[in-house]
Amino acid sequence: MSSRRKFLHQLPALLAAPLLTTQRAQASTLAEPLRQFAANDQINLACIGLGIQGFNNVNAALQNPGIKMIAACDLYTGRLARAREVYGKEIFTTRDYRDILARPDVDAVIVATPDHWHDTITVAALDAGKHVYCEKPLVQQLEEGHAILAAEKRNPGVLIVGSQRVSSILLDKAREIYRSGDLGKLVMIETFNDRFSALGAWQYSIPRDASPQTVDWDTFLKDTAKLPFDATRFFRWRNYRDYGTGVGGDLFVHLFSGVHRMLDSLGPNRIFATGGLRYWEDGRDVPDVFLANCDYAEQANHPAFNMQLRVNFVAGGGGGSRTRLVGTEGSLEVSGSSLTLRRNELPAAPGYGGWDSFGTFPENTRSEFEKWYKATYPPAPPEVEGPSEWTFRTPEGYSDHVHHFHNWFTAIREQGEVVEDGAFGFRAAAPSLAANVSYFEQKVVNWDPVTMREVG
C-alpha cells in the first residue's frame, strides 16, 4: 500500500481516537468536569505582579477547585485596590514581594511581573518553599536560566512556566498526529503570530493617577539605568529592552513552546533574526516587525528541519496565529482552537512535459525518453476514496489556560510532574532571546539545546 493510501486510511480513525496519554501530561482534559479535592487539599495562592496577565492568570487559576486567592503584590497601588475589589477586601496586599514570600500561609505564587524581575523573584520564591507559576519567558537574559534550574532542583516546590498552550488538548492531538508518522518526514515549519491593533502592539492604557506616589518606581527599575519617573515605561514596559524581551519573549516563545511540545524537541541549534521598527515609533526600542530562521539538527524525536517565525504589528490580514508543519506526505496546520491535517504528498518521481526541458528534445529522443520514464516510474495504484483533509476543534468553552493551571495544581497535590517545567520553559525562552541577540548584535547565534548554553 502506498504512503498516500495509508494516510487516507488512518486519518479518520486517528482524529477520532482518544488523546495520547504521556508521562509529562497527566492532567485530565477539561472538556470533562474538573477533579474535586478534599478541603485539606486547598491551595492558598498569591500573585506577584497584577498587570494584564497577572489578573488573567489568577482568574484562570480560580476556575480550578480548591484554590483560594489570599495575597497580592504590585508596584502600582491602583492594582492592589483593584485586587481587593475583585478578589475580596480581606486579601493581603503589598508593594514588596518579600512580604508575600515570608507568609507561611501562602502555598503557591504566580510571578507575573515585567520580564526583568522573573529570575530574581522565581529563585527567591522557590528558596522560600513556594510552588511557582512563572510567566513566560522564564528569564529575560540567556545567562539567567541556569540559576532558576538550580533553584528548581534544590527545592521541593513545583515550578511551571506560563506558556499555557502546551497544556492544550489541541497540542496533545497535534503531538499524536505527528508521532503517528502520517506527515511523513518533517521538512519545515512555518509559524506566525500577528497583531494589527494598538493594544496588540502593547500601547496599554496608563492611569491618570500614575505618579511617584502611586508607583514604586525605584523598585521597578531594579538594576537598570536610574531614570526619572516615566509612567509610559512603567505601564508599557514591553516596549523597552531594559524591562522586557520584545517580540521574541512575548510571542516567539509561544511559537517555540508549541512546536517543542508537538515534536518533543529540545530546540534549535542555530538562530538568525531580522526585522525593524516600521510603524510604532512611540519611543520603544524593540522592533514591531520581527522574523527569525532556525535550524533544528536531528534529534531523537525528529529529523533535521528548518523553522521560520514571524511577528508583524504593522499591517496585514487581520492578525492571529498559526503553525504549519510540512512533511513529505502531509501537512498539519494548528491555530488557536483547531487543527487541520492535509494530504499533500510530495512528488515521488520527476515529471516530464509541460514546463520542462522535455519539450526541447528532438522527436526520436522524446519517444525514447517516454518509454524509459514509464518503465522506470510505473503509475502509482489508484487512491482509495476518502477525505484529503480533516479538522479537529477544541470543545466549546475549553480553556487551555485553565487546563495549564490544573496541570500545576495536580502536580502540587500529587507530587507529580508538569508539562512545562523549568528546562522546557528555558528551552522555549532561549531561542526567543537568542533571536533578540541575533537582531541587536547582527549575528547568527549558535545554541546547544542539550546543555542549554550558547556555543562560541
VENQUIGI-V312777 format. One record per backbone hydrogen bond with DSSP energy under -0.5 kcal/mol. NH is the residue of the N-H (numbers start at 1). CO is the residue of the C=O. Records with the same first field share a line. If there is no record, write none. Layout:
NH: CO + CO
This chain:
6: 2
7: 3
8: 4
9: 5
10: 6
11: 7
12: 8
13: 9
14: 10
15: 11
16: 12
17: 13 + 14
22: 20 + 25
25: 22
32: 29
41: 38
42: 39
43: 66
44: 42
45: 43 + 68
46: 108
47: 71
48: 110
49: 47 + 73
51: 112
55: 51
56: 52
57: 53
58: 54
59: 55
60: 56
61: 57
62: 58
63: 60
64: 61
67: 64
68: 43
70: 45 + 68
71: 45
72: 92
73: 47
74: 94
77: 75 + 214
79: 76
80: 76
81: 77
82: 78
83: 79
84: 80
85: 81
86: 82
87: 83
88: 84
91: 88
92: 70
94: 72
97: 95
99: 96
100: 96 + 97
101: 97
102: 98
103: 100
104: 102
106: 103
107: 44 + 105
108: 44
109: 131
110: 46
111: 109 + 133
112: 48 + 110
116: 243
117: 114
118: 115
121: 117
122: 118
123: 119
124: 120
125: 121
126: 122
127: 123
128: 124
129: 126
130: 125
131: 107
132: 158
133: 109
134: 132 + 160
135: 111 + 133
136: 162
144: 141
145: 142
147: 144
148: 144
149: 145
150: 146
151: 147
152: 148
153: 149
154: 150
155: 151
159: 157
160: 132
161: 420
162: 134
163: 161
164: 162
166: 163
167: 164
168: 165
172: 168
173: 169
174: 170
175: 171
176: 172
177: 173
178: 174
179: 175
180: 176
181: 177 + 178
182: 177
184: 181
187: 326
188: 326
189: 306
190: 324
191: 308
192: 322
193: 310
194: 320
195: 312
201: 197
202: 199
203: 198
204: 202
210: 207
214: 211
215: 211
216: 75
217: 215
220: 216
221: 217
222: 218 + 219
224: 221
227: 225
234: 230
235: 231
236: 232
237: 234
239: 236
240: 237
243: 240
244: 240
246: 238
249: 245
250: 246
251: 247
252: 247
253: 248
254: 251
255: 251
256: 252
257: 253
258: 254
259: 255
260: 256
261: 257
262: 258
263: 259
264: 260
265: 260
269: 295
270: 295
271: 445
272: 293
274: 291
276: 289
278: 276
281: 279
282: 280
285: 239
288: 276
289: 276
290: 311
291: 274
292: 309
293: 272
294: 307
295: 270
296: 294 + 305
297: 295
299: 302
302: 299
305: 296
306: 187
307: 294
308: 189
309: 292
310: 191
311: 290
313: 288
318: 316
320: 194
322: 192
323: 334
324: 190
325: 332
326: 188 + 324
327: 325 + 330
328: 185
329: 183
330: 183
331: 342
332: 325
333: 340
334: 323 + 332
335: 338
339: 392
340: 333
341: 390
342: 331 + 340
343: 388
344: 329 + 342
346: 328
356: 354
359: 356
360: 357
361: 358
366: 362
367: 363
368: 364
369: 365
370: 366
371: 367
372: 368
373: 369
374: 370
375: 371
376: 372
377: 373
390: 341
392: 339
394: 337
398: 395
403: 399
404: 400
405: 401
406: 402
407: 403
408: 404
409: 405
410: 406
411: 407
412: 408
413: 409
414: 410
415: 411
416: 411
425: 421
426: 422
427: 423
428: 424
429: 425
430: 426
431: 427
432: 428
433: 429
434: 430
435: 431
436: 432
437: 433
438: 434
439: 435
440: 436
441: 437
442: 438
443: 438
445: 271
446: 444
447: 269
448: 453
449: 447
452: 448
453: 448
455: 446
